[in-house]
Amino acid sequence: MPITGRQATKREVLKRLSSVSLVHFAAHGCMETGEIALTPDPDRISTVPTEEDYILTIGDVSNAQLRAKLVVLSCCHSGRGEIKAEGVVGMARAFMGAGARSVVVSLWAINDEATLEFMKHFYQQLAGGKPASESLNLAMKSLRESDKFGDIKHWAPFLLIGDDVTLDFMAKERENLNMKSHK
């Protein structure tokens, strides 16, 4: 079940990280630190949120217990600068260290429309049973061959780190059907 908008608080995200096989972040991020901006907790005492209320850090991720096969970091980066170990790659490493089998990262920011198109193709392939690397490659190819997003800046920033996983999007439905048939 996706967490979006006001429900996407740091507390809720950290709570759910341990119970899902696919995690997708579409949020603002900082390229230098890898931090991801989430929704401030509405139950906070102060009316002005502190960064600790809504910024997901490498430390937060490192302390989480993940069972995710795939984490996708589709963050638009508010900072500019070179990729550093403590940046986007560092955040990917933190997810891997916390238990994720693989992470897709964007090495630079691309516009929202190109990201949406890329992710549409990526998830279409992934849902069709293709492994993450092939899904990524086919999404890149699709954008590369398009008139609108053919420029390298739109299709080249995505990188798969870790295992080449395949996700079974229908597993939960089959499980529910099996439970119903055994009643």
trRosetta pair geometry for C-beta under 8 A, 3 or more apart (Angstrom, degrees):
i j d omega theta_ij theta_ji phi_ij phi_ji
3 7 5.0 -130 -159 114 82 104
3 8 4.7 131 134 -91 98 72
3 12 5.8 166 -144 128 149 123
3 13 6.4 -157 80 -84 155 72
3 16 6.5 171 -31 26 136 160
4 7 6.4 42 58 50 40 104
4 8 5.9 -7 -142 -40 14 116
5 8 6.3 133 58 4 25 102
5 39 7.0 48 146 -71 36 148
6 9 7.7 4 165 -46 50 91
6 39 5.6 162 -137 -172 34 159
6 42 6.8 24 -174 -40 109 127
7 12 6.0 -108 167 118 70 172
7 39 7.4 85 58 42 20 152
8 12 6.7 -128 -135 75 21 124
8 13 6.3 43 -165 -59 66 108
8 27 7.7 -168 150 -86 144 126
8 38 5.4 -136 137 -161 89 94
8 39 4.8 108 77 1 76 112
9 12 4.6 89 55 10 84 102
9 13 6.8 -152 89 -6 41 88
9 38 6.1 107 -154 137 23 121
9 39 5.0 -72 -81 79 58 93
9 40 7.1 -15 -123 126 92 16
9 41 4.7 82 -156 -91 136 68
9 42 7.5 -105 -78 -1 136 73
9 54 7.2 -84 -148 -110 66 77
10 13 5.9 -57 -144 38 28 110
10 14 6.2 25 159 -15 65 109
10 38 4.9 150 -65 62 68 142
10 39 8.0 -153 -22 62 63 55
10 41 6.7 -68 37 -50 90 100
10 53 6.7 170 18 158 132 37
10 54 5.6 -161 -31 -122 114 31
10 55 7.3 2 -85 50 137 24
10 56 5.8 -180 -124 -72 95 81
10 60 7.2 -74 -169 -151 111 158
11 14 6.1 -60 -148 39 25 107
11 15 6.3 28 154 -23 62 109
11 41 5.8 57 0 -98 120 124
12 15 5.6 -54 -147 34 31 115
12 16 6.3 16 160 -9 65 111
13 16 6.2 -68 -148 43 27 101
13 17 6.4 46 155 -46 64 98
13 38 5.9 -114 -10 -117 144 154
13 56 6.6 -59 95 -85 146 136
14 17 5.8 -34 -146 3 32 120
14 56 7.7 179 -61 -119 93 104
14 60 6.4 -93 -94 177 122 108
14 64 5.9 -135 -148 -98 79 114
15 18 7.7 -75 170 24 32 98
16 19 5.8 -80 -159 45 55 102
16 20 6.1 28 159 -15 91 118
17 20 7.1 -78 -144 34 24 99
17 23 6.5 20 -127 -95 75 144
17 61 8.0 -159 -147 -129 162 68
17 64 4.7 -12 97 -177 147 140
17 65 7.6 134 104 66 99 47
17 66 5.5 -62 157 -95 98 83
17 68 7.2 -61 -171 -31 71 119
17 98 7.8 -14 150 139 133 139
18 64 6.6 -149 -58 178 88 88
18 65 4.6 34 -110 83 116 87
18 66 6.3 -117 -100 -98 52 31
18 67 6.3 64 -170 -1 52 95
19 67 7.2 33 -103 38 17 119
20 23 6.0 117 92 -67 123 78
20 67 7.5 152 63 69 30 88
20 68 6.1 16 96 -91 75 90
21 67 6.7 -53 -92 115 62 87
21 68 5.8 132 -161 -133 28 49
21 69 4.8 18 -178 5 91 99
21 70 7.3 41 148 27 70 76
21 167 6.5 147 125 -132 119 103
22 68 6.5 124 -85 -149 14 97
22 69 6.7 -25 -71 54 65 90
22 70 5.3 0 -118 67 75 96
22 71 7.9 165 -162 -85 43 38
22 72 7.7 9 -174 -2 87 103
22 167 6.1 31 -66 -124 120 151
23 66 7.6 -69 -16 -139 142 121
23 68 4.9 -43 -5 -115 106 153
23 70 7.3 -168 35 102 65 55
23 71 4.5 -8 67 -117 107 78
23 72 7.1 -175 96 26 57 64
23 95 7.9 -150 69 -144 138 130
23 100 7.4 -82 31 -105 123 126
24 71 7.7 178 -78 -161 36 47
24 72 4.4 0 -117 58 76 112
24 74 6.6 4 -173 13 88 114
25 29 7.7 78 131 -61 129 122
25 36 5.6 -47 -174 -146 148 151
25 71 7.6 19 -4 -179 100 89
25 72 6.9 -168 29 93 63 63
25 73 5.3 2 55 -122 115 55
25 74 6.3 174 86 39 60 65
25 75 6.0 -9 119 -60 110 95
26 74 4.9 -13 -97 84 71 110
26 75 7.4 179 -143 -84 26 49
26 115 7.8 137 -134 143 104 133
26 119 8.0 -14 -88 -75 122 169
27 36 5.2 76 84 -174 132 98
27 37 5.7 -163 161 67 113 68
27 38 6.5 -29 -140 -86 157 55
27 75 5.4 -23 71 -114 66 91
27 76 7.9 -131 113 26 28 74
28 36 7.5 139 84 -159 48 55
28 37 4.3 -6 72 40 100 123
28 75 6.5 65 173 -166 12 95
28 76 5.9 -39 -112 67 58 86
28 77 8.0 120 -168 -111 61 17
28 78 5.6 38 -176 -42 107 112
29 34 7.0 -25 -178 -167 115 32
29 35 6.5 169 -154 88 70 47
29 36 4.9 -27 -100 -102 93 65
29 37 6.9 -153 -80 6 39 79
29 73 7.2 49 -62 179 164 105
29 75 3.1 44 -5 151 127 147
29 76 6.9 148 27 66 80 34
29 77 5.4 -42 83 -99 87 62
29 78 7.0 -176 81 2 32 83
29 88 7.3 80 135 -96 139 92
29 91 7.9 -74 -160 -12 133 170
30 33 4.7 18 98 43 123 95
30 34 6.8 -32 77 20 77 15
30 35 4.8 18 32 50 112 91
30 77 6.6 85 -145 -153 17 78
30 78 5.7 -39 -94 50 66 96
30 79 4.8 49 -157 -2 76 119
30 87 7.7 -116 118 -136 71 81
31 34 7.7 23 -161 -70 21 45
31 77 3.9 45 -49 -163 98 140
31 78 7.8 -161 -5 51 82 47
31 79 4.7 -134 36 76 88 95
31 80 6.9 43 41 -110 141 17
31 81 5.9 168 97 53 119 84
31 83 6.9 -89 178 -97 101 62
31 87 5.3 10 161 -160 54 125
31 88 5.9 -30 -142 -33 63 105
31 108 7.8 17 -112 -118 139 52
31 109 7.6 -94 -62 -35 122 98
32 79 4.8 -59 -5 113 100 158
32 81 5.2 32 -77 59 98 140
32 84 6.4 25 -150 27 60 121
32 86 7.3 9 157 93 60 97
32 87 5.3 -84 -159 -96 15 106
33 57 7.5 -49 154 -133 115 82
33 58 7.5 -129 168 -17 77 108
33 79 7.8 90 10 11 81 152
33 86 6.0 -32 -130 137 48 100
33 87 6.3 16 3 -106 8 56
33 90 7.9 -74 -178 69 36 135
34 57 8.0 87 89 -156 89 49
34 58 5.6 60 82 -63 129 102
34 86 6.5 -135 0 151 113 53
34 87 5.0 143 -50 -180 85 30
34 88 5.3 165 -104 -82 85 28
34 89 7.7 -106 -86 43 125 36
34 90 4.9 -131 -27 73 151 95
34 91 3.2 -179 -179 -39 125 109
34 92 7.9 -122 -139 -8 131 62
34 94 7.5 136 131 10 149 129
35 55 5.0 -2 -178 -175 126 105
35 56 6.5 154 -161 74 66 53
35 57 5.4 -20 -108 -100 96 61
35 58 7.5 -81 -76 -22 66 73
35 91 7.7 -164 -55 -84 24 128
36 55 7.3 144 71 -160 41 56
36 56 4.3 -15 60 56 96 111
36 73 7.5 -121 -81 -141 129 100
36 75 5.9 -119 -115 -96 94 144
36 91 7.4 108 -33 -147 101 150
37 54 6.2 27 -161 136 67 103
37 55 6.1 -30 -101 -103 58 68
37 56 7.8 -143 -63 16 12 82
37 78 8.0 45 -12 -17 132 135
38 54 5.0 -149 69 -168 73 74
38 55 7.4 179 20 -88 82 17
38 56 5.7 73 -21 -28 117 104
39 54 6.3 -120 106 -132 17 114
40 44 6.6 -58 167 -2 98 139
40 49 3.6 -101 -131 -79 137 159
40 53 5.0 32 -142 125 82 122
40 54 4.3 -61 -83 -58 59 130
41 44 4.7 112 83 -43 97 94
41 49 7.3 139 36 -119 67 117
41 53 5.3 -120 17 -168 96 98
41 54 7.1 -155 -13 -70 69 80
44 49 6.0 114 42 -105 167 79
44 53 5.4 -6 -85 -126 146 137
46 49 7.0 152 89 -88 105 30
46 50 7.0 62 59 -24 147 91
49 53 4.2 -119 -163 69 100 145
49 54 5.6 39 156 -11 143 119
50 53 5.2 113 57 -8 64 101
51 54 6.9 -92 -155 54 36 76
51 55 4.5 -2 178 0 85 132
52 55 6.9 -44 -85 42 20 95
56 60 5.2 -115 -158 73 64 145
56 61 6.7 71 166 -50 100 94
57 60 4.8 109 52 1 71 98
57 61 7.2 -138 98 1 43 86
58 61 5.8 -57 -150 40 33 109
58 62 6.1 38 152 -25 67 108
58 86 6.9 -101 -22 -158 157 73
58 90 5.6 -36 -102 138 143 105
58 91 5.7 -117 -91 -96 87 62
58 94 4.4 -161 -155 -64 78 152
59 62 5.6 -53 -142 34 30 114
59 63 6.5 20 161 -12 63 108
59 94 8.0 -75 -42 -137 18 140
60 63 6.3 -70 -157 40 26 103
60 64 6.8 34 148 -35 63 104
61 64 5.5 -48 -153 16 37 118
61 91 6.7 91 20 -155 162 73
61 94 4.1 83 94 134 122 121
61 95 5.7 -55 177 -72 132 62
61 98 5.6 -120 158 -23 72 149
62 94 4.8 -80 -62 -151 79 98
62 97 5.9 -6 -126 94 79 126
62 98 5.9 -149 -130 -65 25 103
63 98 7.5 -11 49 -110 17 115
64 98 4.8 34 72 -165 83 142
64 99 7.8 -111 108 25 81 110
65 98 6.8 -140 -103 -179 18 88
65 99 6.2 47 -171 -9 48 149
66 71 7.6 -33 -158 -57 153 125
66 95 6.7 34 -16 -164 168 70
66 98 4.6 77 3 121 111 97
66 99 3.7 178 68 70 80 106
66 100 4.9 -23 120 -52 150 72
67 99 6.1 -35 -75 142 35 133
68 71 5.3 73 122 -57 148 86
68 95 7.5 -45 66 -177 132 107
68 99 7.0 109 33 106 72 90
68 100 4.5 -15 77 -112 104 86
68 101 7.2 -141 108 14 60 77
69 100 7.5 44 132 -159 5 68
69 101 5.0 -20 -149 35 50 125
69 102 6.8 3 157 30 59 93
69 163 7.9 -80 -167 79 77 121
69 165 4.5 158 168 -172 106 156
69 167 6.0 164 81 -90 141 88
70 100 7.2 79 -127 -168 9 104
70 101 7.0 -41 -61 64 51 92
70 102 5.3 -17 -107 74 70 96
70 103 7.5 153 -160 -92 54 31
70 104 7.0 20 -172 -9 100 99
70 132 6.0 171 -107 -90 132 137
70 165 5.4 -148 -58 68 100 138
70 167 6.3 -73 9 -58 130 122
71 92 7.7 174 86 -130 119 66
71 95 4.7 -100 46 -178 162 151
71 100 4.6 -34 -12 -138 117 155
71 102 7.4 -174 28 97 69 49
71 103 4.6 -17 68 -112 98 81
71 104 7.4 -165 95 27 51 66
72 103 7.6 168 -85 -161 28 56
72 104 4.5 -4 -118 57 73 111
72 119 7.7 106 162 -123 150 108
73 88 6.8 166 116 -157 145 94
73 91 6.4 111 -108 109 160 126
73 92 6.7 -111 5 -78 142 85
73 95 7.9 -154 -48 -21 117 151
73 103 6.5 20 -7 -178 106 103
73 104 6.8 -171 28 90 66 59
73 105 4.8 3 59 -110 117 69
73 106 6.8 -133 102 12 82 79
74 104 7.8 10 -57 104 81 106
74 106 6.3 75 -125 -21 49 125
74 115 5.9 125 -174 -169 114 121
74 119 6.2 9 -106 -77 159 131
75 88 7.8 -163 55 -114 119 106
75 106 7.0 -163 48 42 60 115
76 109 5.0 64 -154 -139 66 114
76 112 7.2 -36 -67 -72 136 80
76 115 7.7 -96 -70 -39 92 159
77 80 7.6 120 120 -81 112 45
77 88 7.4 -62 -88 -63 129 122
77 106 7.9 -149 -27 95 108 108
77 108 7.2 -90 26 -157 136 42
77 109 4.5 -131 33 -55 88 109
81 84 7.5 -18 125 -17 114 106
81 87 7.8 -156 90 -92 106 147
83 87 5.3 -144 -154 76 58 140
83 88 6.0 -61 -133 41 102 102
83 89 5.8 78 171 -11 115 113
83 107 6.1 -49 -64 -155 143 87
84 87 4.5 102 51 -10 71 109
84 89 7.7 -153 94 41 27 107
84 90 7.2 -6 105 -23 69 121
85 89 6.3 -69 -128 87 38 111
85 90 5.1 84 149 -72 51 104
85 93 7.7 -7 -170 9 78 150
86 90 4.4 15 -138 -34 21 168
87 90 5.6 110 44 16 30 106
87 91 7.2 -57 141 -6 35 95
88 91 5.7 -51 -150 33 33 110
88 92 6.6 35 150 -18 64 103
88 105 5.2 132 160 -173 110 132
88 106 7.3 -97 -159 70 152 55
88 107 6.7 177 83 -116 150 43
89 92 5.5 -49 -150 35 36 115
89 93 6.4 40 149 -21 65 104
89 105 6.9 171 -86 88 51 172
89 161 7.7 132 -141 -70 76 157
90 93 5.5 -52 -148 36 33 114
90 94 6.5 39 150 -24 64 101
91 94 5.4 -48 -150 31 35 115
91 95 6.7 36 151 -18 64 100
91 105 7.6 134 76 -109 100 127
92 95 5.8 -53 -154 34 34 110
92 96 6.5 33 149 -17 65 105
92 103 4.1 172 -148 102 91 149
92 105 4.9 -71 -67 -48 131 134
92 161 5.0 77 161 47 136 150
93 96 5.5 -53 -148 37 34 113
93 97 6.2 35 153 -19 67 107
93 161 7.9 -71 -69 145 58 153
94 97 5.7 -55 -145 39 30 112
94 98 6.3 26 155 -17 64 109
95 98 5.8 -60 -146 40 30 109
95 100 4.2 -5 153 20 93 141
95 103 5.0 112 79 -83 135 132
96 100 5.5 -76 -89 68 39 90
96 101 7.9 45 -127 -151 74 7
96 102 7.8 26 -98 -105 95 20
96 103 6.2 -94 -53 -12 90 120
96 161 6.8 -84 -58 122 133 112
96 162 5.6 -167 -108 -81 116 123
100 103 5.8 70 118 -61 140 91
100 162 7.0 -89 119 -84 87 173
101 162 5.6 144 146 156 48 132
101 163 4.5 -41 165 37 101 125
101 165 5.4 99 101 -63 129 131
102 132 5.9 167 112 53 155 168
102 160 6.1 -2 -178 -172 119 92
102 161 6.5 162 -158 84 67 50
102 162 3.5 -165 -106 84 60 119
102 163 4.9 -111 -55 56 107 66
102 164 7.1 99 -85 -80 153 20
102 165 5.1 -153 14 -1 131 112
103 160 7.6 156 82 -154 41 49
103 161 4.9 -13 61 59 90 102
103 162 5.9 91 11 0 69 127
104 122 7.8 106 -165 -169 170 150
104 132 7.0 -145 -60 -175 112 120
104 136 6.6 -171 -120 -93 124 125
104 158 6.0 0 -176 -167 102 101
104 159 7.1 159 -153 78 56 41
104 160 5.5 -25 -97 -97 76 66
104 161 7.7 174 -85 18 27 73
105 158 7.3 163 84 -145 37 54
105 159 5.4 -20 62 60 84 93
105 161 6.6 17 4 -3 109 117
106 109 7.0 81 127 -94 129 33
106 110 6.8 -117 -164 6 136 97
106 115 7.8 -31 -87 -113 155 108
106 157 4.6 41 -164 125 76 118
106 158 5.7 -31 -98 -88 67 65
106 159 7.8 154 -99 16 21 79
107 157 4.5 -147 46 -161 78 82
107 158 7.7 -148 1 -67 83 16
107 159 6.0 61 -40 -9 107 122
108 153 7.5 -69 92 -154 130 80
108 157 4.7 -122 42 -116 74 134
109 157 7.9 -151 6 -155 9 175
110 114 4.7 -86 150 87 118 128
110 115 5.5 151 84 -58 100 86
110 118 7.6 67 83 -9 148 144
110 153 6.4 153 -110 146 98 78
110 154 5.5 113 -153 -126 136 50
110 157 6.0 -168 -34 21 113 138
111 114 5.0 86 62 14 81 103
111 115 6.9 -147 97 -7 38 91
111 154 7.7 -34 33 -109 88 93
112 115 5.5 -57 -145 38 31 113
112 116 6.2 34 157 -22 67 105
113 116 5.8 -51 -148 33 29 113
113 117 6.5 27 154 -15 62 107
114 117 5.7 -56 -148 39 32 111
114 118 6.1 35 153 -21 66 108
114 143 6.9 74 -161 -143 90 134
114 149 5.0 142 -123 -122 97 123
114 154 4.2 -118 -154 -145 142 103
114 155 7.9 -115 -177 -58 114 59
115 118 5.6 -55 -146 37 30 112
115 119 6.1 23 159 -14 66 109
116 119 6.1 -58 -143 40 26 105
116 120 6.2 33 155 -26 62 106
117 120 5.7 -51 -148 30 28 116
117 121 6.8 22 156 -11 62 105
117 142 8.0 -151 155 116 96 112
117 143 6.3 118 116 -96 115 102
117 146 7.6 -63 163 17 146 171
117 148 7.9 164 -61 91 172 122
117 149 6.0 -171 85 -24 149 159
118 121 6.1 -65 -158 39 29 105
118 122 6.1 28 150 -21 67 112
118 139 5.3 79 -166 166 67 118
118 140 7.8 31 -138 -80 102 48
118 143 5.7 -9 -90 -53 83 142
118 149 7.7 -152 -57 167 88 157
118 154 7.4 -169 -57 163 119 82
118 155 6.8 173 -102 -114 115 64
118 158 6.9 170 172 -35 139 142
119 122 5.3 -52 -138 39 35 116
119 123 6.0 26 165 -12 70 107
119 139 7.7 39 -82 -149 16 146
120 123 6.5 -61 -144 42 21 100
120 124 6.2 27 155 -25 59 111
121 124 5.6 -54 -145 32 29 116
121 125 6.6 24 159 -14 63 106
121 138 6.6 -148 160 117 107 85
121 139 3.9 144 101 -119 110 79
121 142 4.5 -161 -132 54 157 154
121 143 7.1 -147 22 -38 154 87
122 125 6.2 -66 -160 37 26 105
122 126 6.2 22 150 -17 65 113
122 135 5.2 79 -160 151 62 102
122 136 6.2 25 -125 -94 105 50
122 138 7.9 149 -101 74 46 85
122 139 4.0 -8 -66 -64 73 154
122 158 7.9 -126 -86 -176 141 167
123 126 5.2 -53 -137 42 38 114
123 127 5.8 39 160 -20 70 105
123 135 7.7 64 -73 -177 17 132
124 127 6.1 -55 -144 38 23 108
124 128 6.5 23 151 -19 58 111
125 128 5.5 -61 -151 37 31 114
125 130 4.5 -43 167 46 90 136
125 134 6.7 -144 163 114 131 83
125 135 3.7 167 98 -124 119 80
125 138 4.9 136 -86 67 154 137
125 139 6.6 -123 10 -46 133 88
126 130 6.3 -84 -89 64 32 82
126 132 6.6 28 -107 -99 107 59
126 135 4.4 36 -59 -118 76 162
126 167 5.8 27 172 38 102 115
126 169 7.8 102 126 -44 84 120
127 167 7.8 -35 -89 84 43 109
127 169 5.0 -4 -132 -7 78 157
129 166 6.5 22 -171 -167 56 117
130 134 4.5 -112 174 91 113 119
130 135 4.8 145 96 -61 113 84
130 138 7.1 14 128 6 168 141
130 166 7.3 -145 122 -121 20 96
131 134 5.0 85 60 15 81 103
131 135 6.8 -146 95 -8 37 92
131 164 4.8 30 171 160 131 98
131 165 6.7 156 -152 87 80 24
131 166 4.9 -64 -96 -72 64 88
132 135 5.6 -58 -143 39 30 114
132 136 6.1 32 158 -21 66 107
132 160 5.5 141 129 -129 113 140
132 164 5.7 -156 50 -155 92 55
132 165 5.2 42 -16 56 122 71
132 166 7.3 -140 -21 -77 72 41
132 167 7.9 73 -63 -16 91 95
133 136 5.7 -54 -149 36 29 112
133 137 6.3 29 153 -19 64 108
133 160 5.5 -129 -92 51 71 162
133 164 4.6 -36 -10 -128 116 111
134 137 5.5 -53 -145 38 33 113
134 138 6.2 30 157 -17 67 107
135 138 6.0 -56 -144 39 27 107
135 139 6.3 28 155 -19 63 107
136 139 5.8 -56 -148 36 28 111
136 140 6.4 30 153 -19 63 106
136 158 5.9 -152 -155 122 108 124
136 160 5.4 -139 -18 -40 164 118
137 140 5.7 -55 -150 36 30 112
137 141 6.3 31 152 -20 64 107
138 141 5.4 -50 -144 36 34 115
138 142 6.3 39 154 -24 64 103
139 142 5.7 -50 -148 32 31 114
139 143 6.7 23 156 -10 63 105
139 155 7.7 -177 126 -145 72 94
139 158 7.5 -10 92 58 124 159
140 143 6.2 -62 -152 41 30 104
140 144 5.9 32 153 -23 67 113
140 155 4.6 114 -149 172 67 106
140 156 7.0 77 -143 -86 115 42
140 158 6.8 -144 -74 53 104 115
141 144 5.5 -55 -142 37 29 115
141 145 6.2 18 161 -11 64 111
141 155 8.0 146 -31 -174 15 144
142 145 6.3 -66 -149 41 23 103
142 146 6.6 30 152 -34 61 106
143 146 5.5 -51 -148 20 36 116
143 149 4.3 -63 -162 112 92 122
143 150 7.1 -179 149 -85 61 36
143 154 5.5 -142 167 120 129 108
143 155 3.8 172 90 -87 123 114
144 149 7.9 -59 -59 111 23 82
144 150 5.8 62 -171 -139 36 63
144 152 7.9 29 -114 -95 91 53
144 155 4.8 -116 -58 67 76 169
145 150 6.8 -6 -167 -105 1 97
146 149 4.8 29 75 45 123 84
146 150 5.6 -155 74 -55 55 79
147 150 6.3 -25 -132 -17 16 120
149 154 4.0 -141 -167 135 89 158
149 155 6.3 110 144 -48 102 97
150 154 7.4 50 39 48 13 130
150 155 7.7 -19 -142 -7 24 128
151 154 5.4 89 70 1 79 103
151 155 7.9 153 83 8 44 89
152 155 6.7 -83 -143 51 35 84
152 156 4.8 8 -178 -11 79 135
153 156 7.0 -43 -95 37 14 104
153 157 7.6 22 -169 -36 46 107
155 158 7.7 -60 179 16 45 105
160 164 7.2 62 142 -102 145 69
162 165 7.8 -1 113 -20 108 104
168 171 4.2 78 111 -42 114 107
170 173 5.1 -57 -164 44 68 115
170 174 5.8 70 138 -25 87 101
171 174 5.9 -59 -150 37 30 109
171 175 6.3 32 153 -22 65 107
172 175 5.5 -53 -148 35 31 115
172 176 6.4 32 153 -19 64 104
173 176 5.7 -53 -149 36 33 111
173 177 6.4 33 152 -18 65 105
174 177 5.6 -54 -147 38 33 112
174 178 6.3 35 153 -20 66 105
175 178 5.8 -54 -148 36 29 112
175 179 6.5 30 153 -20 63 105
176 179 5.7 -54 -149 35 32 112
176 180 6.5 31 153 -18 65 106
177 180 5.7 -55 -148 37 32 111
177 181 6.3 27 156 -17 66 109
178 181 5.8 -57 -143 38 30 108
178 182 6.4 22 159 -15 64 111
179 182 6.1 -64 -149 38 28 106
179 183 7.1 40 151 -38 61 100
180 183 5.9 -47 -158 10 35 116
